[in-house]
Amino acid sequence: MKHHGAAPQAEFNFDHELPAGMESFSVRWLATWFGCTPQHWINLVEQGALAAIDLRSPGASKSMLRITRSEVVRYIHSQKTQ
């Protein structure tokens, strides 16, 4: 008996869309890779849509945000399902 519903789609593995060997990314790197601004990634972090680690040293005025590979993949998958 054939099923006439929509065929299940394989989930795209976004992990392979990112360079191998990199486990975290700066907002500047992500902006260049995805063709947007660093502020876009900062906004996502500030809105709580994306988790990041701030590696700035004590007393530093600028943040040094790093976003893990798994968090980037998680976020992209969450946007794909919306």
N, C-alpha and C positions, 0 to 999 in steps of 0.2 A: 504494500500500500504506500503510495507516494504522499508526502506531506507537501501541501501547497502554500504554506506560510513563507515568510521571509527566511532566507537561509541565514544562519548565524554567521556573523563576520568575525574573522580572526582579529584579535586585538593587535594593533600596530605596536611594535616594540620601539618606543622612542629612545630607549637607551642606546640603540645602535646609531641614532642620528647625532650623537655627541661623540667627540673624539675619544678614542680608547686611551686609557691610562690616566685620564683626568678625573679625579674624585670630587673636586670642588671648583667653583668658578667665581670670578669677580663679576660684579654687575656690569662693568665696562666690557668684559669679555663676552658675556651673554648678550649685551646690546649689539655688539658687532656681529656675533654669530647669527642672531635672529633678526637683524636689520631694524632695530628700534633704538630708543635712547636709554642711557643708564637710568634716567629718572623713572622710566616705566618700571624697571625692576625694583627700584627703591620704593616706588609707590605700592607695588605688590607686597613687599615686605612690611611696609608701614600699615597697610590695610589688613594684614594678617593672612593674606592668601598664600603666602610663601614664607617658609621659615628660613632664617639666615643666621649666621654666626658673625659677630663683629669682632675682628681680630685687632682692633686698634690698641695701641699701647696706652697706658695711663697718662692722662694729660694731653693726648693727641686731639687736635681739633677736628680732623676729618675721620669719618668712619672707614673701616676696611672690611666691608661686607663680603662674606663668602657663602655661596649657596651650594649645598652638596648635590652631587649627581642624582642621587635617589630623590631628592626634593624637587629638582627640576623635572624629572620624569613624572613624579607624582602629580605635580601641578599641570603639566601638559595633558596628562590623561584626564584630569578633572575638567579641563576646559573642553576636551574632545567630547565628553559625555553631556555637555550642557546644550 
